Amino acid sequence: MESLNRPLPQRIRALAEPVAERLGLDLVAVEVFGGRGVLTLRISIDKTGGVGIDECTRFSRALSPVLDVEDPIIVAYTLEVSSPGMERPLQRASDFRRFQGCQIRVRLAGMDGRRWLKGKIQSVTDKSASVGEEVILQSTEGPRVFSVEEVERAYLELTMEQFTRMGQGLPPVPEEESS
């Protein structure tokens, strides 16, 4: 019953991550959106060198029976599986850590829904069990500190060079530039 108290995307992530791992994939993001009657469940997957239609199809076919058995979504929904692309969503503290030195745009809980912060991830620190991981973002407004739990939505803003580096299995920002 405890799992029902978690938000739907977290419950779906818990079901989908083992499927992704078994197929040698990284589960990047789980997004649920839509309105009355029909929802869209969008899952982004990746692997070194990128994913194509074959990996998306394999993942979708492997995940669908799990979702049918566990039935976490009580209304009709459409499952979309795709590559995260250049504007990759960031959802976990490990995502923010991995992309330290990269430009992002982020909307925090409680912010005006049309307002996004933009800046470069300077660092991610583990403050305490009660606060969780904190991100330090160098924005145009100066440094901003926020916890990963405050993030409503966050997306990378990669350059073509950074995106190409990732496709080659390299970090998007060379280590000497990310510090």
TACOR-V656248 format. One record per helix or strand of 3 or more residues. SS is the DSSP state (H for helix, E for strand). FROM is the first residue (numbers start at 1). LEN is the number of residues. If there is no record, write none. Layout:
ss | from | len
SS | FROM | LEN
SS | FROM | LEN
This chain:
ss | from | len
H | 2 | 4
H | 8 | 15
E | 26 | 9
E | 38 | 9
H | 53 | 18
E | 76 | 8
H | 93 | 6
E | 103 | 6
E | 117 | 12
E | 132 | 8
E | 142 | 6
H | 148 | 3
E | 151 | 6
H | 160 | 8
H | 175 | 4
